[in-house]
Amino acid sequence: MSLNRIFLRLAAAFLLGWVALAGGTAQAAEPGVDHDRARAAVQSGEIMALHDILARVHKRYQGRVLEVVLRDQEEGLHGWVYEIRMFTPEDVLLVLRVDAGTATILKIERGKTNAADNEAAP
């Protein structure tokens, strides 16, 4: 099994575990979507599976994925959105909001680099 496939499986397992720990139902105050609703949306074709989303994101942006959150409504948008936090090879934090149905990148936020943060520390 290739390292890429192992990474994608680990990322999917992380997402599913995080969602399960974050708080059960869609009505909960915690961010994210419950596991059963997310799985049903993937199986029905309403949204793409996380490994497919990450494969498309990695075609445009290289780096380490830190966190993925699936939301069923994103500030004014109707539909499902994956929020992906990742570090680029240059240690720049990216926060990508990706349409879960089409893999279209809706928004990109760039943070500071780790190196810059470390230099600024006393």
SVG drawing of the C-alpha trace seen along z (x, -y; Angstrom):
<svg xmlns="http://www.w3.org/2000/svg" viewBox="-31 -39 45 41">
<polyline fill="none" stroke="black" stroke-width="0.4" points="0.0,0.0 1.4,-3.4 2.3,-6.1 -0.3,-8.4 -3.1,-5.8 -2.0,-5.2 -2.0,-9.0 -5.5,-9.3 -6.9,-6.5 -5.3,-8.0 -6.8,-11.4 -10.2,-9.9 -10.0,-7.9 -8.9,-11.1 -11.8,-13.1 -14.3,-10.4 -12.8,-10.0 -12.8,-13.8 -16.4,-14.2 -17.4,-11.4 -15.6,-13.0 -16.7,-16.6 -20.3,-16.0 -22.9,-13.6 -25.9,-15.3 -26.2,-18.0 -28.1,-20.1 -25.1,-20.2 -23.2,-23.4 -19.9,-21.8 -18.7,-22.4 -18.8,-19.7 -21.4,-17.1 -22.3,-13.8 -20.8,-10.7 -24.0,-9.1 -25.2,-12.2 -21.7,-12.6 -21.5,-8.9 -25.1,-9.1 -24.2,-12.2 -21.1,-10.5 -23.0,-7.3 -25.8,-9.2 -23.4,-11.2 -24.4,-14.5 -20.8,-15.1 -17.4,-13.7 -15.4,-11.5 -12.6,-13.1 -9.9,-11.2 -11.2,-12.5 -11.3,-16.0 -7.8,-15.8 -6.4,-14.3 -7.8,-17.3 -6.5,-19.8 -3.0,-18.2 -2.9,-18.7 -2.9,-22.5 -1.5,-22.8 1.3,-20.6 1.7,-20.2 0.7,-18.5 -3.0,-18.4 -3.5,-19.3 -7.3,-19.2 -10.4,-18.7 -13.9,-19.7 -17.0,-18.9 -19.8,-21.4 -23.3,-21.1 -23.8,-24.9 -21.0,-27.5 -21.7,-31.1 -24.2,-32.1 -23.4,-29.2 -25.9,-26.5 -24.5,-23.0 -21.6,-21.1 -18.1,-22.5 -14.8,-20.9 -12.6,-23.2 -9.0,-22.0 -6.1,-23.4 -2.6,-22.5 1.0,-23.6 2.7,-24.2 6.3,-22.9 7.3,-26.5 5.5,-26.2 2.7,-28.6 -0.6,-27.8 -3.4,-27.5 -7.1,-27.3 -9.1,-26.1 -12.8,-26.0 -13.8,-23.5 -17.2,-22.8 -17.8,-19.1 -19.9,-18.4 -17.6,-19.7 -14.2,-20.1 -14.2,-23.7 -12.0,-25.8 -14.3,-28.6 -11.9,-30.5 -8.2,-30.5 -6.8,-32.1 -3.0,-32.3 -1.5,-32.5 2.0,-33.2 4.9,-30.8 6.2,-28.8 9.6,-30.3 8.3,-33.8 6.4,-32.9 9.5,-31.3 11.7,-34.4 9.2,-36.8 9.1,-34.8 11.3,-36.3"/>
</svg>
